[in-house]
Amino acid sequence: MATETVAKPRTSARVHVQKFGTFLSGMIMPNIGAFIAWGLITALFIEKGWLPVPQLGGFGETDGKPNIGLVGPMITYLLPLLIGYTGGKMVYDVRGGVVGAIGTMGVIVGAGIPMFIGAMIMGPLGGWTMKKIDSLWDGKIRPGFEMLVNNFSAGIWGALLAMLGFYAVAPVVSGFSAGAGNVVQFLVNNGLLPLTSIFIEPAKILFLNNAINHGVLTPLGVQQSLEQGKSILFLLEANPGPGLGILLAYMFFGKGAAKASAPGAAIIHFLGGIHEIYFPYVLMRPLLVLAAIAGGMTGIATLAVTGAGLVAPAAPGSIFAVLAQTSRDSYLGVILAVLLATAASFLVASIIMKTTKHSDEGDLNAATSRMEEMKGKKSSVSSTLTGAGAGVGTAVLAGPIRNIVFACDAGMGSSAMGASVLRNKIKAAGFPDVKVTNSAIANLSDTYDVVVTHQDLTERAKPVTSSAAHFSVDNFMNSPRYDEIVDLVRESNTEGGTSDAGHAAEPGIGTSGGAAAAGGAAAGAAAGTAAAPAGGTGEILARESVVLTGSATSRDAAIDEAGRLLLARGAVDEGYIAAMHEREESVSTYMGSFLAIPHGTNAAKDHIRKSAVSVIRYPQGIDWNGKEVKFVVGVAGVNNEHLHILSSIAKVFTIKEQVARLEAATTEDEVLELFGKVNA
């Protein structure tokens, strides 16, 4: 209860808006290439473009017939359909994507204008409703009729959604688009558009910009660009000037690590377009948000005065992307907007830094950690600011590392696999006395030196393990963070003391034989439970639970298939399979190396009757949240009895040659033998 009480405040309105913005971004960002293609075609071939071509730009006539061109059809049909398909696929794989695209077509035809907001509604709605409909007859279709039912249900429901989009959604979205466009035009006409920086610039620091940028500005900007050939809205958030001015101020007036790292951060920000690189510098001195606002307002005002704009979104916000999407008549205005935004931001930031007393020395790590905490995951560029150890939270290690825990939601699947891999790496580095255990997040206490979690669970683990160093991973089998942890163990035990001080090694750890099995047993012992003997895999992984060619073609179907094997063994009841899906929706069980290990939530342990593991191979691979998976291992464990087989599986999947042998296996016995040899 104490854990939940501490963790609940983390789920604030900001976090919910972040998640909403991330979802919107997830529909737009995979299709940015299509936006860029449309932007380039528009900039080059329209009547006012660099190389006007009537047949491509869609102006004039050919043989007495109006030229349709590429510009109009791409923006009216291609881009919204891609967004609708992506949104549906995010909810319910390819099947959801197809139904979402059908529903989107209804909105497109019903509105007659580019329907990006409509696509963002109909895509996820199509995927979600199709998923709910399929669940009504899941497992009830007679063999041989699956394809008939699946195809006709998708077709019938897709047709109904298209009509819903045509008659109901299109008028509402058209009205919203017209209203929002009028608001933007009012702001432009009255010189008030620069005031939007008061909201946009702080929102960027708080990672709320996706909800604004991809939810409103991009759809409105595309509509405006189609009508006017360019839009100022594309540069409200993407202008690199405000961030560059702040980093330049640190280069001249900063101190310590912040001053030293600012030049590199400026290059990444301005040329690479990764704006989050400057967020920690603002978080160190919150008053600097005024500099960002001043820069943003100056840039927008310059664009408004010069009438400049971009033809398509600039993503990422690199100066190269900005110039590539600049309208032919807007280069002077856009360049001035960037330069003047930089100058205004630099001037305000310099005044703040010169007139306020503050030491930047040692504050950059903490600010970067705060930035990652607000973002909800590890920053891809934070190591530029803080070095390789940037992922080590805000904790300061007081001595040698002796106790590491790998935590997940249930504490029995991904954490056990990750702990086994990390344990073997630490032992190979010469520190067999460092204990690596696994645990459910609900069972954590502030007694560990290092806590490792999936990146989506870090925020839940931090409140109850505040004195530990935290590492976030997204690939359990071969995450580069493991090497950072090993380096940290080596450094702390070399400079801070010996790893065996006050901690005797667990029996069997460090021996040449049975390393993975012993590691799994140690994890079980540390949790206060008896691990199963490492004598074989027969009771937990049986021959009838190994399938060499799975029939599933999607993530959810594969989870069902793995769960039904556990159900057939009498290891779980029906409720556990539902809990496996619930677990997957909260945090992915993809491990890396073509492996996923779906299992239930921590609350689903009452649905487990005995420990069992199922193994299914998918030779052609299936899409697992954008990752290719060829092996699905279903897990149900009582009292950690399953840990020795999970440890064996982890050992196999960290060796490419062993994975290749699994891919080439022709009998179930070969799979059992391969896992059994690891335990021998």
C-alpha positions as CSV (number, residue, x, y, z in Angstrom):
1,M,0.0,0.0,0.0
2,A,2.8,2.4,0.8
3,T,4.3,1.8,-2.6
4,E,1.0,2.7,-4.3
5,T,0.5,5.8,-2.1
6,V,3.9,7.2,-3.1
7,A,3.6,6.3,-6.8
8,K,0.1,7.7,-7.5
9,P,1.1,11.4,-7.5
10,R,3.4,10.5,-10.5
11,T,0.3,9.9,-12.6
12,S,-0.5,13.6,-12.9
13,A,-2.4,15.5,-15.5
14,R,0.9,16.3,-17.1
15,V,1.7,12.6,-17.5
16,H,-1.7,11.9,-19.0
17,V,-1.2,14.8,-21.5
18,Q,2.3,13.4,-22.2
19,K,0.9,10.0,-23.0
20,F,-1.8,11.5,-25.2
21,G,0.8,13.6,-27.0
22,T,3.0,10.5,-27.4
23,F,0.1,8.6,-28.9
24,L,-0.6,11.4,-31.4
25,S,3.1,11.6,-32.2
26,G,3.1,7.8,-32.7
27,M,0.6,8.2,-35.6
28,I,2.4,11.2,-37.2
29,M,6.2,10.4,-36.7
30,P,6.3,7.1,-38.6
31,N,4.8,8.9,-41.6
32,I,7.0,12.0,-41.5
33,G,8.8,10.7,-44.6
34,A,5.6,10.9,-46.5
35,F,5.0,14.5,-45.3
36,I,8.5,15.4,-46.4
37,A,7.9,13.8,-49.9
38,W,4.7,15.8,-50.2
39,G,6.5,19.0,-49.1
40,L,9.3,18.5,-51.6
41,I,6.9,17.8,-54.5
42,T,4.9,20.9,-53.5
43,A,8.0,23.1,-53.2
44,L,9.3,21.9,-56.6
45,F,6.4,21.4,-58.9
46,I,3.5,23.7,-58.0
47,E,2.8,26.7,-60.2
48,K,4.9,28.9,-57.9
49,G,7.5,26.2,-57.2
50,W,11.1,26.0,-58.2
51,L,10.5,23.7,-61.2
52,P,6.8,24.1,-62.1
53,V,5.4,21.0,-63.8
54,P,1.7,21.1,-64.6
55,Q,1.2,17.4,-64.6
56,L,2.9,17.0,-61.2
57,G,1.9,20.2,-59.6
58,G,-1.7,20.0,-60.5
59,F,-2.3,23.2,-62.4
60,G,-3.2,24.0,-66.0
61,E,-4.6,21.5,-68.5
62,T,-3.3,18.7,-70.6
63,D,-5.3,17.7,-73.7
64,G,-8.2,19.8,-72.5
65,K,-8.5,18.1,-69.1
66,P,-7.4,19.7,-65.8
67,N,-4.2,18.3,-64.4
68,I,-4.8,16.5,-61.1
69,G,-1.1,16.3,-60.1
70,L,0.4,14.7,-57.1
71,V,0.0,17.5,-54.5
72,G,-3.7,17.4,-54.0
73,P,-4.3,13.5,-54.0
74,M,-1.3,13.0,-51.6
75,I,-2.5,15.5,-49.0
76,T,-6.2,14.6,-49.4
77,Y,-5.9,10.8,-49.5
78,L,-2.4,9.4,-49.0
79,L,-1.4,11.2,-45.8
80,P,-4.7,10.8,-43.9
81,L,-4.9,7.2,-44.9
82,L,-1.4,6.5,-43.7
83,I,-2.2,8.2,-40.3
84,G,-5.5,6.3,-40.0
85,Y,-3.7,3.0,-40.8
86,T,-0.9,3.7,-38.3
87,G,-3.3,4.7,-35.6
88,G,-5.4,1.5,-36.0
89,K,-2.2,-0.6,-36.2
90,M,-1.0,0.8,-32.9
91,V,-4.2,-0.4,-31.2
92,Y,-4.8,-3.7,-33.0
93,D,-1.9,-4.6,-35.3
94,V,-2.5,-4.9,-39.0
95,R,-6.1,-5.9,-38.7
96,G,-6.8,-2.7,-36.7
97,G,-4.9,-0.7,-39.2
98,V,-6.9,-1.9,-42.2
99,V,-10.2,-1.1,-40.4
100,G,-8.9,2.2,-39.2
101,A,-8.0,3.2,-42.8
102,I,-11.4,2.2,-44.1
103,G,-13.1,4.4,-41.5
104,T,-10.7,7.2,-42.3
105,M,-11.8,7.1,-46.0
106,G,-15.3,7.9,-44.9
107,V,-14.1,11.0,-43.1
108,I,-12.0,12.1,-46.1
109,V,-14.8,11.8,-48.6
110,G,-17.3,13.4,-46.2
111,A,-15.2,16.4,-45.5
112,G,-13.6,17.1,-48.8
113,I,-10.5,18.6,-47.1
114,P,-7.4,17.1,-45.7
115,M,-8.6,15.1,-42.6
116,F,-5.6,14.7,-40.3
117,I,-7.6,15.2,-37.1
118,G,-10.3,12.9,-38.5
119,A,-7.7,10.3,-39.3
120,M,-6.4,10.5,-35.8
121,I,-9.9,9.8,-34.5
122,M,-11.0,7.1,-37.0
123,G,-7.7,5.1,-37.0
124,P,-7.5,4.3,-33.3
125,L,-11.3,4.0,-33.1
126,G,-11.3,1.4,-35.9
127,G,-8.6,-0.6,-34.3
128,W,-10.1,-0.5,-30.8
129,T,-13.7,-1.4,-31.9
130,M,-12.4,-4.2,-34.2
131,K,-10.5,-5.6,-31.2
132,K,-13.6,-5.5,-29.0
133,I,-15.7,-7.2,-31.7
134,D,-13.1,-10.0,-32.3
135,S,-13.1,-10.7,-28.5
136,L,-16.9,-11.5,-28.7
137,W,-16.3,-14.7,-30.6
138,D,-12.6,-15.4,-29.8
139,G,-12.2,-19.2,-29.4
140,K,-15.8,-19.9,-30.5
141,I,-15.3,-20.1,-34.3
142,R,-15.5,-23.6,-35.8
143,P,-12.2,-24.7,-37.5
144,G,-12.1,-23.9,-41.1
145,F,-14.3,-20.8,-40.8
146,E,-11.8,-18.5,-39.2
147,M,-10.8,-16.7,-42.4
148,L,-14.4,-16.3,-43.5
149,V,-15.5,-14.8,-40.2
150,N,-12.4,-12.6,-39.9
151,N,-12.6,-11.1,-43.4
152,F,-16.3,-10.5,-43.4
153,S,-16.4,-9.0,-39.8
154,A,-13.6,-6.6,-40.8
155,G,-15.3,-5.7,-44.1
156,I,-18.8,-5.2,-42.6
157,W,-17.5,-3.2,-39.6
158,G,-15.1,-1.2,-41.8
159,A,-18.0,-0.2,-44.1
160,L,-20.2,0.8,-41.1
161,L,-17.3,2.9,-39.7
162,A,-16.8,4.6,-43.1
163,M,-20.4,5.6,-43.1
164,L,-20.1,6.8,-39.5
165,G,-17.1,8.9,-40.5
166,F,-18.9,10.3,-43.6
167,Y,-22.1,11.3,-41.8
168,A,-21.1,12.0,-38.2
169,V,-17.4,12.5,-37.7
170,A,-16.6,14.5,-40.9
171,P,-19.0,17.4,-40.1
172,V,-17.7,17.7,-36.5
173,V,-14.0,17.7,-37.5
174,S,-14.6,20.1,-40.3
175,G,-16.3,22.5,-37.9
176,F,-13.4,22.1,-35.5
177,S,-10.8,22.7,-38.2
178,A,-12.7,25.8,-39.5
179,G,-13.0,27.2,-36.0
180,A,-9.3,26.5,-35.1
181,G,-8.3,28.0,-38.4
182,N,-10.3,31.1,-37.7
183,V,-8.7,31.4,-34.3
184,V,-5.2,31.2,-35.9
185,Q,-6.2,33.7,-38.5
186,F,-7.5,36.1,-35.8
187,L,-4.2,35.8,-34.0
188,V,-2.3,36.5,-37.2
189,N,-4.5,39.4,-38.2
190,N,-4.2,41.1,-34.8
191,G,-0.5,40.4,-34.3
192,L,-1.1,38.1,-31.4
193,L,0.4,34.9,-32.8
194,P,3.7,35.4,-31.0
195,L,1.9,35.1,-27.7
196,T,1.5,31.3,-28.4
197,S,5.2,31.0,-27.4
198,I,4.1,31.7,-23.8
199,F,2.5,28.2,-23.9
200,I,4.6,26.4,-26.5
201,E,8.1,27.0,-25.1
202,P,7.3,25.8,-21.5
203,A,5.4,22.9,-23.0
204,K,8.5,21.8,-24.8
205,I,10.5,21.7,-21.6
206,L,7.8,19.6,-20.0
207,F,7.5,17.3,-23.0
208,L,3.9,18.3,-23.7
209,N,4.7,19.7,-27.1
210,N,3.5,16.6,-29.0
211,A,-0.1,17.1,-28.0
212,I,0.1,20.7,-29.3
213,N,2.3,20.2,-32.3
214,H,0.9,16.9,-33.7
215,G,-2.6,17.3,-32.5
216,V,-3.3,20.9,-33.7
217,L,-0.5,22.7,-35.4
218,T,0.5,20.1,-38.0
219,P,-3.1,19.4,-39.2
220,L,-3.9,23.1,-39.4
221,G,-0.6,23.9,-41.0
222,V,-1.1,21.3,-43.7
223,Q,-4.6,22.7,-44.5
224,Q,-3.1,26.3,-44.6
225,S,-0.2,25.1,-46.8
226,L,-2.6,23.5,-49.3
227,E,-4.5,26.7,-49.6
228,Q,-1.7,29.3,-49.5
229,G,1.4,27.2,-50.5
230,K,3.0,27.6,-47.0
231,S,2.2,27.9,-43.3
232,I,3.8,29.8,-40.4
233,L,2.4,27.1,-38.1
234,F,5.1,24.6,-39.0
235,L,7.7,26.8,-37.4
236,L,6.0,27.7,-34.1
237,E,7.5,24.8,-32.3
238,A,10.3,23.6,-34.6
239,N,12.4,26.9,-34.7
240,P,15.9,25.9,-33.3
241,G,16.7,29.6,-32.5
242,P,15.4,29.8,-28.9
243,G,17.3,26.7,-27.8
244,L,20.5,27.8,-29.6
245,G,20.5,31.2,-27.9
246,I,20.3,29.6,-24.4
247,L,23.2,27.2,-25.2
248,L,25.3,30.1,-26.6
249,A,24.7,32.0,-23.3
250,Y,26.0,29.0,-21.4
251,M,29.1,28.9,-23.7
252,F,29.9,32.4,-22.8
253,F,28.6,32.8,-19.2
254,G,28.1,29.3,-17.9
255,K,30.3,27.5,-15.4
256,G,31.7,24.0,-14.9
257,A,30.3,21.0,-16.8
258,A,27.4,23.1,-18.2
259,K,29.8,25.5,-19.9
260,A,32.0,22.7,-21.1
261,S,29.2,20.6,-22.6
262,A,27.2,23.5,-24.2
263,P,29.2,23.6,-27.5
264,G,28.5,19.9,-28.2
265,A,24.9,20.3,-27.2
266,A,24.5,23.3,-29.5
267,I,25.7,21.3,-32.5
268,I,23.3,18.4,-31.7
269,H,20.4,20.8,-31.2
270,F,21.0,23.1,-34.2
271,L,22.3,20.7,-36.8
272,G,20.8,17.4,-35.5
273,G,17.4,18.9,-34.6
274,I,17.3,17.1,-31.2
275,H,15.8,19.9,-29.1
276,E,15.6,18.0,-25.9
277,I,19.4,18.4,-25.5
278,Y,18.9,22.0,-24.2
279,F,16.1,21.2,-21.7
280,P,18.4,20.3,-18.8
281,Y,20.1,23.7,-19.2
282,V,16.8,25.4,-18.7
283,L,15.9,23.2,-15.7
284,M,19.1,24.2,-14.0
285,R,18.0,27.8,-14.1
286,P,14.2,27.8,-14.5
287,L,14.2,31.6,-15.2
288,L,15.7,30.8,-18.6
289,V,12.3,29.7,-19.8
290,L,11.8,33.5,-20.2
291,A,14.7,33.4,-22.7
292,A,13.1,30.6,-24.6
293,I,9.7,32.5,-24.7
294,A,11.5,35.7,-25.9
295,G,13.2,33.8,-28.6
296,G,10.0,32.0,-29.7
297,M,8.0,35.2,-29.8
298,T,10.7,37.0,-31.8
299,G,10.9,34.3,-34.3
300,I,7.1,34.1,-34.8
301,A,6.8,37.9,-35.1
302,T,9.5,37.8,-37.8
303,L,7.7,35.2,-39.7
304,A,4.4,37.1,-39.5
305,V,6.0,40.4,-40.6
306,T,7.8,38.8,-43.6
307,G,4.9,36.5,-44.5
308,A,7.3,33.5,-44.5
309,G,6.5,29.9,-43.8
310,L,7.2,26.3,-44.5
311,V,5.5,24.0,-47.0
312,A,5.5,21.0,-44.7
313,P,6.5,20.0,-41.2
314,A,10.2,20.2,-40.3
315,A,11.0,17.0,-38.4
316,P,13.4,16.8,-36.6
317,G,13.8,20.5,-35.9
318,S,17.2,20.8,-37.6
319,I,18.2,23.9,-39.5
320,F,18.6,21.6,-42.5
321,A,15.1,20.2,-42.2
322,V,13.8,23.8,-41.8
323,L,15.5,25.1,-44.9
324,A,14.5,22.0,-46.9
325,Q,10.8,22.7,-46.2
326,T,11.0,26.5,-46.6
327,S,8.7,27.9,-49.3
328,R,10.5,29.4,-52.3
329,D,9.6,33.0,-51.4
330,S,10.3,32.6,-47.7
331,Y,14.1,31.9,-47.3
332,L,14.9,35.4,-46.1
333,G,12.0,35.5,-43.6
334,V,12.8,32.0,-42.2
335,I,16.5,32.6,-41.9
336,L,15.8,35.9,-40.2
337,A,13.3,34.2,-37.9
338,V,16.0,31.7,-36.7
339,L,18.7,34.3,-36.4
340,L,16.6,36.9,-34.5
341,A,15.1,34.2,-32.3
342,T,18.6,33.1,-31.4
343,A,19.7,36.7,-30.7
344,A,16.7,37.4,-28.5
345,S,17.1,34.2,-26.5
346,F,20.8,34.7,-26.1
347,L,20.3,38.3,-24.9
348,V,17.7,37.5,-22.3
349,A,19.6,34.3,-21.2
350,S,22.8,36.3,-20.8
351,I,21.1,38.9,-18.7
352,I,19.6,36.3,-16.4
353,M,22.9,34.4,-16.1
354,K,24.9,37.6,-15.4
355,T,22.5,39.1,-12.8
356,T,21.6,36.0,-10.8
357,K,24.0,34.1,-8.6
358,H,24.1,30.4,-9.4
359,S,26.7,27.7,-9.7
360,D,26.3,25.4,-12.6
361,E,29.0,23.0,-11.4
362,G,27.5,19.6,-10.5
363,D,23.9,20.6,-11.3
364,L,23.8,19.3,-14.9
365,N,23.4,15.6,-13.9
366,A,20.5,16.4,-11.6
367,A,18.9,18.6,-14.2
368,T,19.3,15.8,-16.9
369,S,17.7,13.3,-14.5
370,R,14.8,15.6,-13.9
371,M,14.4,16.0,-17.7
372,E,14.4,12.2,-18.2
373,E,12.0,11.8,-15.3
374,M,9.5,14.3,-16.9
375,K,10.0,12.6,-20.3
376,G,9.3,9.2,-18.7
377,K,12.2,7.4,-20.3
378,K,15.9,7.6,-20.9
379,S,17.0,10.4,-23.2
380,S,18.8,9.3,-26.3
381,V,21.2,12.3,-26.0
382,S,21.7,12.7,-22.3
383,S,25.1,11.0,-22.3
384,T,26.4,14.0,-24.3
385,L,25.7,16.1,-21.2
386,T,26.6,13.8,-18.4
387,G,28.7,11.0,-19.8
388,A,28.0,7.3,-19.8
389,G,26.6,7.4,-16.3
390,A,23.8,9.7,-17.2
391,G,21.3,7.0,-16.6
392,V,22.2,6.5,-13.0
393,G,19.4,8.6,-11.6
394,T,20.3,11.1,-8.9
395,A,21.6,8.7,-6.3
396,V,25.2,9.0,-5.1
397,L,26.8,5.6,-4.4
398,A,28.2,5.6,-0.9
399,G,30.3,2.5,-1.3
400,P,30.9,-0.6,-3.5
401,I,27.9,-2.1,-5.3
402,R,26.9,-5.4,-3.7
403,N,23.2,-5.7,-4.3
404,I,21.4,-5.3,-7.6
405,V,17.7,-5.9,-8.3
406,F,16.0,-6.3,-11.6
407,A,12.3,-5.3,-11.1
408,C,9.3,-5.8,-13.3
409,D,5.6,-5.7,-12.7
410,A,5.1,-9.3,-11.7
411,G,8.6,-10.2,-10.8
412,M,8.6,-13.6,-12.5
413,G,9.2,-13.2,-16.2
414,S,11.2,-10.4,-17.8
415,S,12.9,-9.5,-14.5
416,A,14.1,-13.0,-14.1
417,M,15.5,-13.1,-17.6
418,G,17.1,-9.8,-17.3
419,A,18.6,-10.6,-14.0
420,S,20.1,-13.8,-15.4
421,V,21.8,-12.0,-18.3
422,L,23.1,-9.2,-16.1
423,R,24.3,-11.7,-13.4
424,N,26.3,-13.6,-16.0
425,K,27.9,-10.4,-17.3
426,I,28.9,-9.3,-13.8
427,K,30.3,-12.7,-13.0
428,A,32.3,-12.8,-16.3
429,A,33.7,-9.4,-15.3
430,G,35.2,-11.0,-12.1
431,F,32.6,-10.0,-9.5
432,P,30.8,-13.2,-8.6
433,D,30.0,-11.9,-5.1
434,V,27.7,-9.1,-6.4
435,K,24.2,-10.3,-5.9
436,V,21.7,-9.9,-8.8
437,T,18.2,-10.8,-7.9
438,N,14.8,-10.1,-9.4
439,S,11.6,-8.8,-7.8
440,A,8.1,-7.4,-8.4
441,I,8.0,-3.6,-8.1
442,A,5.4,-3.9,-5.4
443,N,7.9,-5.9,-3.2
444,L,10.8,-3.5,-3.6
445,S,12.4,-1.8,-0.6
446,D,15.1,0.9,-0.3
447,T,17.9,-1.7,0.4
448,Y,19.5,-2.0,-3.1
449,D,22.5,-0.3,-4.6
450,V,21.3,-0.5,-8.2
451,V,17.7,-1.0,-9.5
452,V,17.2,-2.0,-13.2
453,T,13.7,-1.7,-14.7
454,H,12.0,-1.5,-18.1
455,Q,12.0,2.1,-19.2
456,D,8.2,2.3,-18.7
457,L,8.4,1.2,-15.1
458,T,11.2,3.3,-13.8
459,E,8.9,6.0,-12.4
460,R,7.1,3.4,-10.3
461,A,10.3,2.0,-8.9
462,K,12.0,5.3,-8.0
463,P,9.8,6.4,-5.1
464,V,10.5,3.3,-3.0
465,T,14.2,2.9,-3.9
466,S,15.2,6.5,-3.8
467,S,18.7,5.9,-2.5
468,A,19.6,3.5,-5.4
469,A,21.1,4.2,-8.8
470,H,18.4,3.5,-11.5
471,F,19.0,2.1,-14.9
472,S,16.2,2.0,-17.5
473,V,16.3,-0.6,-20.3
474,D,14.1,-1.5,-23.3
475,N,16.0,-4.7,-24.5
476,F,16.3,-7.3,-21.8
477,M,18.7,-9.7,-23.6
478,N,21.4,-7.4,-24.8
479,S,20.8,-3.9,-23.6
480,P,23.9,-1.6,-23.7
481,R,22.9,-0.4,-20.2
482,Y,24.2,-3.7,-18.9
483,D,27.7,-2.8,-19.9
484,E,27.3,0.5,-18.1
485,I,26.2,-1.3,-14.9
486,V,29.2,-3.7,-15.2
487,D,31.5,-0.7,-15.5
488,L,29.9,0.9,-12.5
489,V,30.3,-2.3,-10.5
490,R,34.0,-2.5,-11.5
491,E,34.6,1.2,-10.6
492,S,32.8,1.1,-7.2
493,N,34.4,-2.2,-6.1
494,T,37.9,-1.1,-7.2
495,E,37.9,2.3,-5.7
496,G,35.3,1.9,-2.9
497,G,36.2,-1.5,-1.5
498,T,36.0,-5.2,-2.2
499,S,32.9,-6.9,-3.3
500,D,33.0,-9.6,-0.7
501,A,33.0,-7.4,2.3
502,G,30.2,-8.6,4.5
503,H,28.5,-10.5,1.7
504,A,29.3,-14.2,1.2
505,A,28.7,-15.6,-2.3
506,E,25.6,-17.6,-2.9
507,P,26.3,-21.4,-3.1
508,G,27.1,-22.3,-6.7
509,I,27.7,-18.8,-8.0
510,G,30.9,-18.5,-9.8
511,T,31.4,-22.1,-10.6
512,S,32.0,-23.1,-14.1
513,G,29.1,-25.5,-14.4
514,G,25.4,-24.6,-14.2
515,A,26.0,-20.8,-14.0
516,A,22.7,-19.8,-15.4
517,A,20.7,-22.3,-13.3
518,A,22.6,-21.4,-10.1
519,G,21.9,-17.7,-10.9
520,G,18.2,-18.4,-11.1
521,A,18.3,-20.4,-7.9
522,A,20.1,-17.6,-6.2
523,A,17.3,-15.2,-7.3
524,G,14.8,-17.5,-5.8
525,A,16.7,-17.8,-2.6
526,A,17.0,-14.1,-2.2
527,A,13.3,-13.8,-2.5
528,G,12.8,-16.2,0.3
529,T,11.4,-19.0,-1.8
530,A,12.7,-22.4,-2.9
531,A,13.8,-22.6,-6.5
532,A,13.2,-25.7,-8.4
533,P,16.1,-28.2,-8.7
534,A,18.2,-27.8,-11.8
535,G,18.0,-31.4,-12.7
536,G,16.0,-31.0,-15.8
537,T,13.1,-29.2,-17.5
538,G,10.5,-32.0,-17.7
539,E,8.0,-30.8,-15.1
540,I,8.0,-27.2,-16.1
541,L,8.8,-27.3,-19.8
542,A,7.2,-30.4,-21.2
543,R,7.3,-31.8,-24.8
544,E,3.6,-31.0,-25.4
545,S,4.3,-27.4,-24.6
546,V,6.8,-26.9,-27.4
547,V,5.4,-25.9,-30.8
548,L,7.8,-25.6,-33.7
549,T,5.5,-23.7,-36.0
550,G,3.0,-21.4,-34.4
551,S,-0.2,-20.5,-36.1
552,A,-0.6,-16.9,-34.8
553,T,0.2,-13.9,-37.0
554,S,-0.1,-11.1,-34.5
555,R,1.1,-10.3,-31.0
556,D,-2.2,-10.8,-29.3
557,A,-2.9,-14.1,-31.1
558,A,0.6,-15.3,-30.1
559,I,-0.1,-14.5,-26.4
560,D,-3.4,-16.5,-26.7
561,E,-1.5,-19.4,-28.3
562,A,1.1,-19.4,-25.5
563,G,-1.5,-19.0,-22.8
564,R,-3.6,-21.9,-24.2
565,L,-0.7,-24.2,-23.9
566,L,-0.3,-23.3,-20.3
567,L,-4.1,-23.8,-19.9
568,A,-3.9,-27.2,-21.5
569,R,-1.2,-28.3,-19.0
570,G,-3.6,-27.3,-16.1
571,A,-1.1,-24.7,-15.0
572,V,-3.4,-21.7,-15.2
573,D,-7.1,-20.8,-15.5
574,E,-8.7,-18.6,-18.2
575,G,-8.2,-15.5,-16.1
576,Y,-4.4,-15.8,-16.4
577,I,-4.6,-15.5,-20.2
578,A,-6.5,-12.2,-19.8
579,A,-3.9,-11.1,-17.3
580,M,-1.1,-11.8,-19.9
581,H,-2.8,-9.4,-22.3
582,E,-3.2,-6.8,-19.5
583,R,0.5,-7.1,-18.7
584,E,1.4,-6.6,-22.4
585,E,-0.7,-3.5,-22.7
586,S,1.1,-1.9,-19.7
587,V,4.7,-2.9,-20.5
588,S,6.0,-4.9,-23.5
589,T,7.5,-8.3,-22.7
590,Y,9.8,-8.2,-25.8
591,M,13.2,-9.2,-24.6
592,G,15.5,-8.8,-27.6
593,S,17.1,-11.5,-29.8
594,F,13.7,-12.3,-31.4
595,L,12.3,-13.4,-28.0
596,A,9.1,-12.4,-26.1
597,I,8.0,-13.8,-22.8
598,P,4.4,-13.0,-22.2
599,H,3.2,-13.5,-18.6
600,G,0.5,-12.3,-16.2
601,T,0.5,-9.3,-13.9
602,N,1.5,-9.4,-10.3
603,A,-2.2,-9.5,-9.3
604,A,-2.8,-12.6,-11.5
605,K,-0.8,-15.0,-9.4
606,D,-4.0,-16.4,-7.9
607,H,-4.8,-17.7,-11.4
608,I,-1.7,-19.9,-11.4
609,R,-2.1,-23.5,-10.3
610,K,1.4,-24.8,-10.9
611,S,4.6,-23.6,-12.7
612,A,4.8,-24.2,-16.4
613,V,6.5,-22.7,-19.5
614,S,5.4,-22.9,-23.1
615,V,7.7,-22.4,-26.1
616,I,6.4,-21.5,-29.6
617,R,8.5,-20.8,-32.6
618,Y,7.3,-18.5,-35.5
619,P,9.7,-19.1,-38.4
620,Q,8.4,-16.2,-40.4
621,G,8.4,-13.9,-37.5
622,I,5.5,-11.7,-36.1
623,D,5.3,-8.0,-35.4
624,W,5.6,-7.4,-31.6
625,N,5.1,-3.6,-31.1
626,G,7.4,-2.9,-34.0
627,K,10.0,-5.6,-33.1
628,E,10.4,-8.9,-34.9
629,V,9.7,-11.9,-32.7
630,K,10.3,-15.6,-33.7
631,F,10.1,-17.2,-30.2
632,V,7.3,-16.7,-27.7
633,V,7.8,-18.2,-24.3
634,G,4.7,-18.2,-22.1
635,V,5.4,-18.2,-18.4
636,A,3.5,-19.1,-15.2
637,G,5.4,-19.5,-12.0
638,V,4.7,-20.4,-8.4
639,N,7.2,-19.6,-5.8
640,N,9.9,-18.9,-8.4
641,E,10.0,-22.6,-9.4
642,H,10.2,-21.5,-13.0
643,L,13.4,-19.4,-12.6
644,H,15.8,-22.2,-13.5
645,I,14.3,-22.7,-16.9
646,L,14.0,-18.9,-17.5
647,S,17.7,-18.7,-16.6
648,S,18.4,-21.4,-19.1
649,I,16.4,-19.7,-21.8
650,A,18.2,-16.4,-21.1
651,K,21.6,-18.2,-21.4
652,V,20.5,-19.6,-24.8
653,F,19.3,-16.3,-26.2
654,T,22.4,-14.4,-25.4
655,I,24.4,-16.6,-27.7
656,K,23.8,-16.1,-31.4
657,E,24.9,-19.7,-32.3
658,Q,22.3,-21.1,-29.8
659,V,19.5,-19.0,-31.3
660,A,20.5,-20.2,-34.8
661,R,20.2,-23.8,-33.5
662,L,16.8,-23.1,-32.2
663,E,15.8,-21.6,-35.6
664,A,17.0,-24.7,-37.3
665,A,15.5,-27.3,-34.9
666,T,13.3,-29.9,-36.6
667,T,11.9,-31.7,-33.5
668,E,10.6,-30.7,-30.1
669,D,13.2,-32.9,-28.5
670,E,16.0,-30.7,-29.9
671,V,14.5,-27.7,-28.2
672,L,14.2,-29.6,-24.9
673,E,17.8,-30.9,-25.2
674,L,19.2,-27.4,-25.9
675,F,17.6,-25.9,-22.8
676,G,18.5,-29.0,-20.8
677,K,22.2,-28.8,-21.8
678,V,22.3,-25.3,-20.3
679,N,21.1,-26.6,-17.0
680,A,23.4,-29.6,-17.0
